[in-house]
Amino acid sequence: MWDDTHRLIRRYVPTGNYKIGFAIYPPTDPKNGELLPWPNGTKQPYSGSVEFTVKDQPVALTGIPSQQPITIPLHIRAELTQQEKRKAALSQYEAYRAPQASFELSDGQVQFNNRVFWQADRGPSDLEFKDIPPGRYTRCDFSVSGRLRCILHVRRHQPASRASPGGPGVPICSIEAVVRDDSASLEVGFTPQAIAQMTAANVTVTDLALIPVENLLDLPYSAGVWRGSEPKKVTIPPGTYLAFLFDGRAIAWRDPEMRKQLMSLGTLVTLAPGDSKPLLLDWRPELNASEATVVAHGRVLP
C-alpha cells in the first residue's frame, strides 16, 4: 500500500526469505504521453532490488541502490587446434561449418533479451550484453557446436562480490570466455589415507584446486569433492597442472614461496588432448583445517 505522500510502500507477508524489485520511470509529457528525458538525457528507467528475511519483527528497507541498465562486455578468445583435422575428415558431400557458440546471462527469474552469438570465422571476438537490468546474475549459460568447450571467467573492474556480475552499487564487470576444440578429463578421488584422515576429522567435503603450471598468468580451476561419493570427473584444457585438496582458504598461488610449498604438497599431472586419467589425492593437514564451505579459486568447475 502507498502512503498518502507516495513515498512509502507497506507490504504484509508471511515469514520467509524475499526479494523485492522496482523500476522508476521518468515523467511523461502531458501533451502526448511520451516519456521525458532524465537530466542525463536518457529515458531508461532506474531499477533496483534487495533481498531480505522476514521473521517476527517489522523490516524497514531504506536506501536501496538503483541504476539504469548497463552493458557488460563479453571478450571471447578462440584456441582452436583441431579444425584442420575436422576438415580433412569430411567427405566430399559434407560442408565445413565453423565452430559457433551462444551466451546468455541468467538470474534464475527475470527473462529478457540477453543472448549473444559468436562464430569463429565471422568475428568480432568482443561482444556485449546490452541493456542488462540491474540484479544479481547467478550464471552465464553457453551452448557450443562443433565439439567445443567453453570456459568462462568474470573479471571486475573493481573488487566486488563474486556472485554479482552487475547490479546497483556493484562495479561493472566484463566476462571473458575461452573457446577451445580440444579437452582432457580427470577422475579425482581420495587415497585410502585421505579418506581415513577426513573421517577422523569429521570432514565430508573439501575443495579441489588445479593450478596451471606452464602459464603463470593463467587462472586455476576449482571444484567441490565429497568424501564417500564417486570420483569427481572434471573436463579441462590439456596441459600440466598442480592438483591438491584444500579447505577453501585464500591461497597466494602466484607467490613464489607459496608455489614452492604447494609443489611439495600437491601432485603434478600432465594431460594431452583427449586424455582421461584417474587421480588420487592426499588430504594434507597443512591445507585443510576444517570442512570446505566454498570453492575459492579461479574458474569453478561443475
C-alpha positions, 0 to 999 in steps of 0.5 A: 500500500502507498502512503498518502505522500507516495513515498512509502510502500507497506507490504504484509507477508508471511515469514520467509526469505524475499526479494523485492524489485522496482523500476522508476520511470521518468515523467511523461509529457502531458501533451502526448504521453511520451516519456521525458528525458532524465537530466542525463538525457536518457529515458531508461528507467532506474531499477533496483532490488534487495533481498531480505528475511522476514521473521517476527519483527517489522523490516524497514528497507531504506536506501536501496541502490538503483541504476539504469541498465548497463552493458557488460562486455563479453571478450571471447578468445578462440584456441582452436587446434583441431579444425584442420583435422575436422576438415580433412575428415569430411567427405566430399558431400559434407560442408565445413561449418565453423565452430559457433557458440551462444551466451546468455546471462541468467538470474534464475527469474527475470527473462529478457533479451540477453543472448549473444552469438559468436562464430569463429570465422565471422568475428568480432571476438568482443561482444556485449550484453546490452541493456542488462537490468540491474540484479544479481546474475547467478550464471552465464549459460553457453551452448557450443557446436562443433565439439567445443568447450567453453570456459568462462571467467568474470573479471571486475573492474573493481573488487566486488562480490563474486556472485554479482556480475552487475547490479546497483552499487556493484562495479561493472564487470566484463566476462571473458570466455575461452573457446577451445576444440580440444579437452582432457578429463580427470577422475579425482578421488581420495587415497585410502589415507585421505579418506581415513584422515577426513573421517577422523576429522569429521570432514565430508567435503573439501575443495579441489584446486588445479593450478596451471603450471606452464602459464603463470598468468593463467587462472586455476580451476576449482571444484567441490569433492565429497568424501564417500561419493564417486570420483569427481570427473572434471573436463579441462584444457590439456596441459600440466597442472598442480592438483591438491585438496584444500579447505577453501582458504585464500591461497597466494598461488602466484607467490613464489614461496607459496608455489614452492610449498604447494609443489611439495604438497600437491601432485603434478599431472600432465594431460594431452588432448583427449586424455582421461586419467584417474587421480588420487589425492592426499588430504594434507593437514597443512591445507585443510583445517576444517570442512570446505564451505566454498570453492575459492579459486579461479574458474569453478568447475561443475 
